[in-house]
């Protein structure tokens, strides 16, 4: 059987399969749903392993440096186990610290805002009356204003949210086994990643031509490194932004400086847009205390945001994945328009992978053209 006949038969078989699938879409989607349910633990485990591998690799490098310094060698399995344990403990420690600081601070700030609003209402009414605005309707509504009742309702609402989250957790119990298997799979993947990498590499070069295997292996490593550098760079950028904002807001005595800085750090994972949201919240909080402080907060925040957008984010996050500031901004705009917030976040490393592959392909083609043009001259 020659290649052309083989190709024609493959095309005919593909057309028949496509026609059958289009005429039985219900069965196809049902099969895909069952297949997805079966593969869900593997998918979740792979994603979890991919995320945990970022801090794990950092600890592996640290352990390798310690081995060199103290001239002691650890086996690969011991190093993997120790680095994975340290990575998990580090993530848990960060979560505990964040929730320990954030939740009491947010609760304290909310109470402070409510009390401040209550104390500022008479001054606000006087200001409106001095500017010729009728405050009769506002006064009547405020006569029925009960601060304690509002706080009680907010508290009850918080409990309702907790109960809803609990109900959602109960509903999700049926997926408990998938979650447990995903965690187990991710741990085994990370503990045995060196061996799995060797086996995968061997399979590539056994069943594929060397050139294609090289391309797949190179692309896989490029994706891993790009996303790992992006996640680490994004975390570093969030910390730098929070510290910068806290210092500047504290210097100008802006109220709720720590809360605004914390919100900015969390929302910075939404590139560019998150900073504007944090800025709006910060200005509103400052305005409740003093309109003058709100103006100063806006100016200080815009200055910090300018520094963050033009110097911190493009260079810390953009350079961490090998993108120039221009391509970083293009990736954010394109990803946001196509897929919203998640597109903004994940299009930067994706752009980096595509940019690197196109650059390497162009360089290779350029070399081929040069070598082809030099051959007749040498002959």
C-alpha positions in Angstrom: 0.0 0.0 0.0 1.5 3.3 -1.1 1.5 6.4 1.0 -1.1 8.2 -1.1 -3.6 5.4 -0.9 -3.0 5.1 2.9 -3.6 8.8 3.3 -6.9 8.7 1.2 -8.2 5.8 3.4 -7.4 7.7 6.6 -9.3 10.7 5.2 -12.3 8.6 4.3 -12.3 6.9 7.7 -12.1 10.3 9.4 -15.0 11.6 7.3 -17.2 8.6 8.1 -16.4 9.0 11.8 -17.1 12.7 11.8 -20.4 12.1 9.9 -21.5 9.5 12.4 -20.5 11.7 15.4 -22.5 14.7 14.0 -25.6 12.5 13.6 -25.3 11.2 17.2 -24.2 14.3 19.2 -26.2 13.2 22.3 -24.3 9.9 22.5 -21.0 11.6 21.8 -21.5 14.3 24.5 -22.6 11.6 27.0 -19.5 9.5 26.2 -17.3 12.6 26.6 -18.9 13.4 30.0 -18.3 9.9 31.3 -14.8 10.0 30.0 -14.2 13.4 31.7 -15.6 12.0 35.0 -13.3 9.1 34.8 -10.2 11.2 33.9 -11.1 14.0 36.4 -8.8 12.7 39.2 -6.0 12.5 36.7 -6.6 16.0 35.4 -6.9 17.5 38.9 -3.9 15.6 40.1 -1.8 16.8 37.1 -2.8 20.5 37.7 -2.1 20.2 41.4 1.3 18.6 40.7 2.0 21.4 38.2 1.4 24.1 40.8 3.2 22.3 43.6 6.2 21.7 41.4 7.0 25.4 41.4 7.9 25.7 45.1 9.2 22.2 45.1 11.8 23.0 42.4 12.9 26.0 44.4 13.5 23.7 47.4 15.3 21.2 45.2 17.7 23.9 44.1 18.2 25.0 47.7 18.9 21.4 48.8 21.4 20.9 45.9 23.3 24.0 47.0 23.4 22.7 50.6 24.7 19.3 49.3 27.5 21.1 47.5 28.3 23.3 50.5 28.4 20.5 53.1 29.7 17.8 50.6 26.9 15.4 51.3 24.7 13.6 48.7 21.0 12.7 49.1 19.3 10.2 47.0 16.8 11.5 44.4 13.8 10.0 46.3 14.8 11.5 49.6 15.4 14.9 48.0 12.0 14.8 46.2 10.2 13.8 49.5 11.9 16.5 51.5 11.4 19.2 48.9 7.7 18.3 48.4 7.1 18.3 52.2 8.7 21.7 52.5 6.6 23.0 49.6 3.3 21.9 51.1 4.3 23.2 54.6 5.3 26.6 53.0 1.9 26.9 51.2 0.0 26.0 54.3 2.1 28.5 56.4 1.4 31.3 53.9 -2.4 30.5 53.9 -2.5 30.5 57.8 -0.6 33.8 58.0 -2.8 35.5 55.3 -6.0 34.4 56.9 -4.8 35.1 60.4 -3.9 38.7 59.4 -6.6 39.3 56.8 -9.8 38.1 58.5 -9.4 40.0 61.8 -8.2 43.1 59.9 -11.2 43.1 57.5 -13.6 42.5 60.4 -12.0 45.4 62.4 -12.1 47.7 59.3 -15.7 46.9 58.5 -16.7 47.8 62.1 -14.6 50.9 62.0 -16.2 52.0 58.7 -19.7 51.5 60.1 -18.9 53.5 63.2 -17.2 56.2 61.2 -20.2 56.5 58.8 -22.5 56.8 61.8 -20.4 59.6 63.3 -20.0 61.5 60.0 -23.7 61.6 59.1 -24.5 64.8 61.0 -21.6 66.6 59.4 -22.7 65.4 56.0 -26.2 66.7 56.6 -25.0 70.1 57.6 -22.8 70.2 54.5 -25.8 69.4 52.3 -28.0 72.1 54.0 -25.2 74.7 53.7 -25.2 74.0 49.9 -29.0 74.4 49.6 -29.9 70.7 49.4 -33.1 69.6 51.1 -32.3 66.9 53.6 -35.8 66.1 54.9 -36.1 62.8 53.1 -32.6 61.7 54.2 -33.4 62.7 57.8 -36.6 60.7 57.8 -34.8 57.6 56.5 -32.0 58.1 59.0 -34.6 58.3 61.8 -35.2 54.5 61.3 -31.5 53.8 61.0 -30.4 51.3 63.6 -26.6 50.7 63.7 -26.9 47.7 66.0 -29.5 46.1 63.8 -27.4 46.6 60.7 -24.4 45.0 62.5 -26.6 42.1 63.5 -27.9 41.7 60.0 -24.3 41.7 58.6 -23.4 39.1 61.2 -26.4 37.0 60.3 -25.4 37.4 56.6 -21.9 36.2 57.4 -23.3 33.1 59.1 -25.6 32.6 56.1 -22.6 32.7 53.8 -20.8 30.1 56.0 -23.9 27.9 56.0 -24.2 28.2 52.2 -20.5 27.3 51.9 -21.1 24.3 54.2 -24.1 23.2 52.1 -21.9 23.5 49.0 -19.3 21.4 50.7 -21.9 18.8 51.6 -23.0 18.7 47.9 -19.4 18.3 46.8 -18.9 15.3 49.1 -19.8 13.0 46.2 -16.7 14.3 44.5 -14.6 13.6 47.6 -13.1 10.4 46.2 -12.0 12.3 43.1 -10.4 15.0 45.2 -8.6 12.4 47.4 -7.4 10.5 44.3 -6.2 13.8 42.7 -4.1 14.6 45.8 -2.7 11.1 45.9 -1.9 11.2 42.2 -0.2 14.6 42.4 2.0 13.4 45.3 3.0 10.3 43.4 3.7 12.3 40.3 5.9 14.7 42.2 7.8 12.0 44.1 8.4 9.9 41.0 8.7 12.8 38.5 12.4 12.1 37.6 11.6 8.5 36.7 8.4 9.4 34.9 10.3 12.1 32.9 12.9 9.5 31.8 10.2 7.0 30.8 8.2 9.6 28.8 11.4 10.7 27.1 12.2 7.1 26.2 8.7 6.6 24.8 8.9 9.8 22.7 12.2 8.7 21.0 11.0 5.1 20.6 7.7 5.8 18.7 8.5 9.2 17.1 11.2 10.5 14.8 14.0 12.2 16.7 13.2 15.6 15.3 9.5 15.5 16.3 10.5 14.0 19.7 12.9 16.9 20.2 10.2 19.4 19.4 7.6 17.9 21.8 10.1 17.6 24.6 11.4 21.1 24.1 7.8 22.5 24.0 6.9 20.6 27.2 9.9 22.0 29.1 9.2 25.5 27.7 5.5 25.4 29.0 6.6 24.1 32.4 9.3 26.8 32.8 7.2 29.6 31.5 4.3 28.9 33.8 6.6 28.3 36.8 8.4 31.5 36.2 5.2 33.4 35.8 3.6 32.1 39.0 6.8 32.9 41.0 7.1 36.3 39.3 3.4 37.1 40.0 3.8 36.3 43.7 6.9 38.4 43.9 5.1 41.3 42.2 2.2 41.1 44.6 4.5 41.3 47.6 6.5 44.3 46.1 3.2 46.1 45.3 1.8 45.5 48.8 4.9 46.8 50.5 5.2 49.8 48.2 1.6 50.8 48.8 1.7 50.2 52.6 4.9 52.4 52.9 3.5 55.3 50.7 0.0 55.2 52.3 1.5 55.1 55.8 3.8 58.1 55.0 0.8 60.2 54.0 -1.3 58.9 57.0 -4.0 57.3 54.8 -6.5 55.4 56.8 -6.8 51.6 56.3 -3.3 51.5 54.7 -2.7 47.9 55.6 -6.1 46.8 54.4 -5.7 48.6 51.1 -2.3 47.1 50.5 -3.6 43.6 51.3 -6.4 44.1 48.8 -4.0 45.4 46.2 -1.8 42.3 46.7 -4.7 39.9 46.3 -6.2 41.7 43.3 -2.8 42.1 41.6 -3.3 38.5 40.3 -5.8 40.1 37.9 -3.2 42.0 35.8 -3.7 45.8 35.5 -7.5 45.7 36.2 -7.1 44.4 39.8 -5.1 47.5 40.8 -8.0 49.8 39.7 -10.5 47.8 41.8 -8.2 48.1 44.9 -7.7 51.8 44.2 -11.5 52.4 44.0 -12.1 50.5 47.3 -9.2 52.4 49.0 -10.5 55.8 47.9 -14.0 55.0 49.2 -12.6 53.9 52.5 -10.5 57.1 52.8 -13.4 59.3 51.7 -15.5 58.0 54.6 -12.9 59.3 57.0 -12.1 62.5 55.1 -12.6 63.8 51.6 -9.2 65.3 51.7 -7.6 61.9 52.6 -9.5 60.4 49.7 -7.9 62.8 47.3 -4.5 62.2 48.7 -5.1 58.4 48.6 -6.1 58.7 44.9 -2.9 60.6 44.1 -0.7 58.3 46.1 -2.3 55.2 44.7 -2.1 56.4 41.1 1.6 57.2 41.6 2.2 53.6 43.0 0.1 52.2 40.2 2.1 54.0 37.6 5.3 52.6 39.1 3.7 49.1 39.3 2.4 49.1 35.7 5.5 50.5 34.0 8.4 49.3 36.1 7.3 46.4 38.4 4.8 44.3 36.6 6.2 44.3 33.0 9.8 43.8 34.3 9.2 41.4 37.2 6.5 39.3 35.6 7.2 40.0 31.9 10.9 39.3 32.2 10.3 36.2 34.3 8.6 34.6 31.3 10.9 36.2 28.7 8.4 38.8 27.3 9.1 42.4 26.7 6.7 45.0 28.4 5.0 45.5 25.0 4.1 41.8 24.5 3.1 41.5 28.2 0.5 44.3 27.7 -0.7 42.7 24.4 -1.1 39.3 26.1 -3.2 40.9 28.9 -5.4 42.8 26.5 -5.9 39.8 24.2 -6.5 37.3 27.0 -8.9 39.6 28.8 -11.0 40.2 25.7 -11.2 36.5 24.8 -11.5 34.8 28.2 -11.9 37.4 30.9 -9.9 37.4 34.1 -8.4 33.9 33.6 -7.4 34.9 30.1 -5.5 37.9 31.5 -3.7 35.8 34.0 -2.7 32.8 31.9 -2.2 34.4 28.5 1.1 35.9 29.6 3.0 32.6 29.9 1.1 31.3 26.9 2.3 34.3 24.8 5.8 33.5 26.1 5.6 29.9 24.8 4.2 31.0 21.4 6.7 33.8 21.1 9.7 31.6 21.9 8.5 28.8 19.5 8.0 31.4 16.7 11.3 33.0 17.4 13.2 29.7 17.3 11.3 28.6 14.2 12.2 31.8 12.4 15.8 31.6 13.5 16.0 28.0 12.2 14.5 28.9 8.8 16.8 31.9 8.5 19.8 29.6 9.1 18.5 27.1 6.5 18.1 30.0 3.9 21.7 31.2 4.6 23.1 27.7 4.3 21.1 27.1 1.0 22.4 30.4 -0.4 26.0 29.6 0.5 26.1 26.1 -1.1 26.3 27.3 -4.8 29.1 29.8 -3.9 31.2 27.1 -2.2 30.7 24.7 -5.1 
